[in-house]
Every structure is written in structure tokens, then in C-alpha cells.
Amino acid sequence: MRLAFYTYSYTDRQNLSVPECLARIARTGYTGVDESGTFGKSADPKSVSPERRRLIRDTARQHKLAVEAVITHAELTSSLVADEPLDLKGSVDLAADLGAPLVTFHMAARWMD
């Protein structure tokens, strides 16, 4: 079994830099990270710029961390009832850019009306 550390709360919410975040994760003994399929408050995978993608990929390699998965932030259940489709193609493209073999998605994070 492999355990990966999900970086979203640190890089997107607390604004910790990617290099500092991944260095801390590596120092604790993790060998992998799960990366957010978006950046900041956006639900669009294109919010992860080409520069940020390179930074994540290169920094992970520097610290011998595998990017295990990309996790979408758009919610599956919301996309089924609203006119807000999941951008699975964008998430898969992001995963390919980061070298992640897996894309996962959130079922839901809030109650639907």
C-alpha cells in the first residue's frame, strides 16, 4: 500500500509554496502526493498554469515524490443536477502533465437543495 499526502489545504488554502510544501511532505517520509485538479478557488483544471504544472512535477521529482493522483474539485453530484459539467478531459490532461496515473473526483461536499 502507498500513502500519498493531499496538498490542497496547504498550497491552495494556506498559500504555502509548492517547493516548501513538497519538501515538508518528503521530510515526513511520504513517497507520494495527491495534487488538486485546480488551483485556488477555481473548479477549472486550466487554472493550474503550465508554469505551475512544471513546478509541481519538477519539485516532486526533486524530492523523489510520485504524483499519485489528481483530485477534481467540481462535485459529481452537483454536475448531475446543475449545468456545470465536470471537466474530466482537463483533469486527465493535468494528470498526464504531472505524471499521475489516476484521476479521482469528489462525490459531493455540500447538501443539495
C-alpha positions in Angstrom: 0.0 0.0 0.0 1.2 3.5 -0.8 0.0 6.6 1.1 0.0 10.0 -0.6 -0.3 13.4 1.1 -3.0 15.7 -0.4 -1.5 19.1 -0.8 -4.7 21.2 -1.4 -5.2 22.6 2.1 -1.6 23.8 2.2 -0.9 25.1 -1.3 -4.3 26.4 -2.2 -5.9 27.4 1.1 -2.8 28.4 3.2 -0.7 29.6 0.3 2.3 27.5 1.2 4.7 27.5 -1.8 4.9 24.2 -3.8 8.6 23.8 -3.1 8.2 24.3 0.7 5.1 22.1 0.8 6.7 19.2 -1.1 9.9 19.5 0.9 8.0 19.2 4.2 6.0 16.2 2.9 9.2 14.4 1.8 10.8 15.1 5.1 8.0 13.4 6.9 8.6 10.2 5.0 5.8 10.3 2.4 6.7 9.0 -1.0 3.8 10.5 -2.9 1.4 13.4 -3.2 -2.1 13.8 -4.4 -2.5 17.1 -6.3 -5.5 19.3 -6.7 -7.1 19.3 -10.1 -7.5 23.0 -9.8 -5.7 26.0 -8.3 -7.2 28.4 -5.7 -11.0 28.8 -5.8 -11.4 27.7 -9.4 -13.1 24.4 -10.4 -11.3 24.6 -13.8 -8.2 22.4 -14.4 -6.9 25.2 -16.7 -6.4 27.3 -13.5 -3.2 25.2 -13.0 -1.0 27.1 -15.3 1.7 25.4 -17.4 4.3 27.0 -15.2 2.7 25.6 -12.0 2.4 22.2 -13.6 6.1 22.2 -14.3 6.9 23.4 -10.8 4.8 20.6 -9.2 6.2 17.9 -11.5 9.9 19.1 -11.2 9.7 19.7 -7.4 8.1 16.3 -6.8 10.9 14.6 -8.8 13.5 16.6 -6.9 12.1 15.2 -3.6 11.6 11.7 -5.0 7.8 12.1 -4.6 5.4 10.4 -7.0 2.3 12.4 -8.0 -0.1 9.6 -7.3 -3.4 11.3 -8.3 -5.1 14.4 -9.4 -8.3 15.2 -7.5 -11.0 17.3 -9.1 -12.9 19.9 -7.1 -16.0 20.0 -9.1 -18.5 17.7 -7.5 -20.1 14.8 -9.4 -23.5 15.1 -7.7 -23.6 18.8 -8.4 -22.7 18.3 -12.0 -25.6 15.8 -12.4 -28.2 18.3 -11.2 -26.7 21.6 -12.4 -25.5 22.8 -15.7 -21.9 22.6 -14.5 -20.2 19.6 -16.1 -17.1 18.0 -14.7 -14.1 18.8 -16.9 -12.7 15.3 -16.9 -10.7 15.8 -20.0 -9.0 18.8 -18.4 -8.3 16.8 -15.3 -6.9 13.9 -17.3 -4.7 16.3 -19.2 -3.4 17.8 -15.9 -2.7 14.3 -14.6 -0.8 13.5 -17.8 1.3 16.7 -17.4 2.1 15.8 -13.7 2.8 12.1 -14.4 -0.2 11.0 -12.2 -1.7 7.6 -13.2 -5.0 8.4 -11.5 -7.8 11.0 -11.5 -10.4 11.0 -8.8 -13.4 13.2 -8.2 -15.4 14.4 -5.2 -18.9 12.9 -5.0 -20.2 15.9 -3.1 -19.2 18.3 -0.4 -22.4 20.0 0.5 -26.1 19.3 0.7 -28.2 19.8 -2.4 -31.4 21.9 -2.3 
